[in-house]
């Protein structure tokens, strides 16, 4: 359907660190669930970009290992609309307990409405790529992206969890050449836990998070990456 999205844990950090009471679906909630229509036979293709995980939703009787370099498959058909929850079932590392799976099954008419909305959002995001952004606008958006996609490893104040997850506050990456900073966010770093976000985040969100990291926690570089620059990098990579 030409719709892509990146699903993240939605449980607030305050609950995880025992600063707030645990919610009803503690560690089993995401910002963007997988959405399926009722009555359709759905094929899953499952793989991994880093270590072995396992995609498990008990109500679907589906549990498939996600293995780097391999593609496993499974299928299901759900006739009852509702919210179905699962999680990674393979001991994959320090954040194993923070990898929930949420599937929302909608009646076919509601699914078509959801799909149309996602396509409209994708078109709007493409328009934002060509917008002339200010430094403050990118920092504000980058703050949200960072606290969704990066905070678990690099921590709220950019202090990281050395040696596995290096600090960004005052780091050579976040205060060095922009091209190096953009490259590591886009391509990741092989052999480490640093994932490649080039295919996971939009051009706008990559530009925003790099800009934010270069101007947060006292880094104060005063420079910025624009979505157009990220788009040019993507186009160059695809040639």
C-alpha positions as a printed Julia matrix, in Angstrom:
239×3 Matrix{Float64}:
   0.0     0.0    0.0
   3.09    2.24  -0.12
   2.77    3.17   3.57
   5.72    2.93   5.96
   6.15    3.84   9.63
   8.48    3.26  12.57
   6.86    1.99  15.78
   8.32    3.01  19.15
   7.69    2.17  22.79
   5.18    4.7   24.13
   5.41    4.02  27.86
   6.7     7.28  29.45
  10.22    7.23  30.86
   8.81    8.51  34.16
   6.95    5.22  34.61
  10.01    3.15  33.71
  12.12    5.0   36.28
   9.41    4.72  38.96
   8.69    8.45  39.05
   5.05    7.88  38.09
   2.57    5.05  38.66
   2.63    2.31  36.03
  -0.09    2.56  33.37
  -2.58   -0.17  32.47
  -0.47   -1.35  29.52
   2.97   -0.68  31.0
   5.7    -1.62  28.45
   3.03   -2.98  26.09
   2.13    0.26  24.27
   3.51    1.93  21.15
   3.1     5.25  19.38
   2.18    3.73  16.0
   0.59    0.25  16.07
   0.5    -2.09  13.13
  -2.98   -1.76  11.59
  -4.71   -4.63   9.79
  -8.17   -5.09   8.23
 -10.56   -7.76   9.47
 -11.13  -10.85   7.39
  -7.94  -10.53   5.33
  -5.2   -13.12   5.11
  -2.08  -11.17   6.05
   1.46  -12.32   5.31
   4.26  -11.25   7.62
   7.88  -10.99   6.46
  10.17  -10.81   9.47
  13.86   -9.92   9.68
  16.26   -7.92  11.87
  18.88   -5.24  11.39
  21.02   -6.05  14.43
  20.56   -9.18  16.59
  18.03  -12.02  16.82
  14.6   -10.9   17.99
  11.26  -12.72  17.88
   7.95  -11.24  16.67
   5.28  -12.7   18.94
   1.56  -11.97  19.23
  -0.02  -14.79  21.27
  -3.61  -14.15  20.12
  -2.54  -14.67  16.49
  -0.65  -17.89  17.27
   2.29  -16.27  15.46
   5.86  -16.34  16.77
   8.68  -15.9   14.28
  12.35  -15.24  14.9
  13.76  -12.08  13.34
  17.28  -12.97  12.18
  19.77  -10.6   10.49
  20.32  -11.61   6.88
  17.27  -13.9    6.75
  13.58  -13.36   6.04
  11.09  -15.55   7.9
   7.4   -15.56   7.08
   4.09  -16.24   8.81
   0.45  -15.41   8.25
  -2.78  -14.74  10.13
  -6.4   -13.79   9.57
  -8.22  -11.84  12.25
 -12.0   -11.59  12.13
 -12.58   -9.67  15.36
 -11.58   -5.98  15.52
  -9.64   -4.82  18.55
  -6.2    -4.27  20.06
  -3.83   -7.25  20.21
  -0.58   -7.05  22.15
   2.67   -9.0   22.09
   6.38   -8.45  22.51
   9.84   -9.64  21.54
  10.18  -13.24  22.76
  13.94  -13.62  22.23
  16.52  -12.48  24.79
  18.02   -9.89  22.49
  19.95   -7.54  24.79
  19.61   -4.89  27.49
  16.4    -3.42  26.05
  14.64   -6.75  25.49
  11.9    -5.81  27.95
  11.19   -2.57  26.07
  10.12   -4.03  22.71
   6.33   -4.31  22.65
   4.19   -5.19  19.63
   0.73   -3.69  19.24
  -1.63   -4.63  16.4
  -4.89   -2.75  15.88
  -7.41   -4.65  13.77
 -10.09   -2.5   12.14
 -13.24   -3.21  10.18
 -12.5    -2.89   6.47
 -14.17    0.52   6.06
 -12.27    1.91   9.06
  -9.06    0.4    7.73
  -9.52    2.14   4.37
 -10.05    5.44   6.2
  -6.87    4.89   8.23
  -4.94    4.03   5.05
  -6.13    7.19   3.28
  -5.08    9.28   6.28
  -1.59    7.74   6.31
  -1.17    8.41   2.59
  -2.21   12.03   3.11
   0.33   12.35   5.94
   3.07   10.96   3.67
   2.21   13.51   0.98
   2.28   16.32   3.54
   5.67   15.18   4.82
   7.08   15.38   1.3
   5.9    18.98   1.11
   7.63   19.74   4.42
  10.92   18.56   2.93
  10.96   21.52   0.55
  10.0    24.04   3.25
  12.57   26.62   4.38
  13.02   25.69   8.04
  14.47   27.9   10.74
  16.97   26.72  13.33
  14.38   27.03  16.12
  11.77   25.03  14.19
  14.21   22.2   13.56
  15.37   22.18  17.19
  11.78   21.97  18.43
  10.95   19.07  16.1
  14.31   17.43  16.77
  13.63   17.45  20.51
  10.54   15.29  19.93
  12.36   12.95  17.53
  15.28   12.52  19.92
  13.02   11.68  22.86
  11.24    9.09  20.72
  14.03    7.38  18.79
  17.32    8.16  20.58
  16.74    8.74  24.28
  16.77    5.06  25.35
  20.45    4.74  24.42
  21.86    8.27  24.6
  19.72    9.34  27.6
  17.67   12.47  28.24
  20.6    14.83  28.81
  22.81   13.33  26.11
  25.05   11.67  28.7
  24.76    8.2   27.16
  25.55    4.93  28.89
  29.29    4.46  28.17
  30.95    2.45  26.86
  28.11    0.83  24.89
  26.15    4.03  24.26
  28.48    7.05  24.05
  27.54   10.49  25.27
  26.47   13.09  22.72
  26.94   16.01  25.08
  30.27   17.54  24.1
  31.08   14.6   21.8
  33.28   14.78  18.71
  30.32   13.63  16.6
  27.8    16.23  17.84
  30.32   19.09  17.82
  32.43   18.04  14.83
  31.82   18.3   11.07
  28.14   18.22  10.13
  28.71   15.71   7.33
  30.15   13.18   9.79
  27.29   13.69  12.22
  24.67   13.32   9.49
  26.41   10.25   8.08
  26.41    8.29  11.32
  22.73    9.04  11.98
  21.87    8.1    8.4
  24.11    5.0    8.04
  24.55    3.87  11.64
  27.84    2.34  12.8
  28.46   -1.32  11.89
  29.53   -3.51  14.77
  27.84   -1.29  17.36
  24.32   -0.74  18.66
  24.01    2.46  16.59
  21.23    1.75  14.07
  20.94    3.29  10.61
  18.03    5.72  10.62
  18.2     6.6    6.92
  15.25    4.34   6.09
  13.48    4.66   9.43
  13.05    8.42   9.74
  11.89   11.02   7.22
  14.2    13.62   5.72
  12.61   16.22   8.0
  13.08   14.16  11.17
  16.71   13.25  10.37
  17.54   16.91   9.74
  15.71   17.93  12.9
  17.35   15.41  15.23
  20.87   16.15  13.96
  20.21   19.87  14.36
  18.86   19.3   17.87
  21.86   17.2   18.96
  24.25   19.88  17.72
  22.49   22.56  19.76
  21.38   20.73  22.93
  23.05   20.12  26.33
  25.5    23.0   25.87
  26.78   21.88  22.46
  25.41   25.15  21.02
  27.01   24.87  17.58
  24.46   27.24  16.09
  24.39   25.3   12.82
  21.7    23.18  11.22
  20.99   20.45   8.69
  18.09   21.05   6.32
  15.68   18.38   5.03
  16.84   19.23   1.5
  20.4    18.18   2.41
  19.13   14.85   3.75
  17.06   14.33   0.61
  20.15   14.97  -1.52
  22.04   12.37   0.53
  19.24    9.83   0.03
  19.18   10.5   -3.71
  22.96   10.11  -3.94
  22.78    6.81  -2.0
  20.12    5.42  -4.35
  22.2     5.96  -7.51
